[in-house]
């Protein structure tokens, strides 16, 4: 079945960088990613969108990460990345990958990964 798996989280100091990866699997040879997003959820807060690829060549970013985070994708590897620079303690959260994916057998469905923890120490 279709799965999204995040990786790359960890503990870093403020000002350092991390690159998260979201790997899409179980899609077979023919599929389409209608959109794919990165969300995060800090302890005790609601999940918020960080970056989103609309699938039309446009990537949107939350104001809090503009200029520091860059979202990119490698279609050959079925991976989407979130390059995070100049990290701040307030970036500490569990980061999730979210996508709407179409396959011939399942149609379009929304999927979430299990999340990866990012902790930024001051």
GIGIHU-V529581 format. One record per helix or strand of 2 or more residues. SS is the DSSP state (2 for helix, 1 for strand). FROM is the first residue (numbers start at 1). LEN is the number of residues. If there is no record, write none. Layout:
ss=SS from=FROM len=LEN
ss=SS from=FROM len=LEN
This chain:
ss=1 from=3 len=5
ss=1 from=10 len=4
ss=1 from=18 len=8
ss=1 from=31 len=11
ss=1 from=48 len=6
ss=1 from=59 len=3
ss=1 from=69 len=6
ss=1 from=79 len=6
ss=2 from=89 len=3
ss=1 from=93 len=11
ss=1 from=107 len=6
ss=1 from=116 len=6
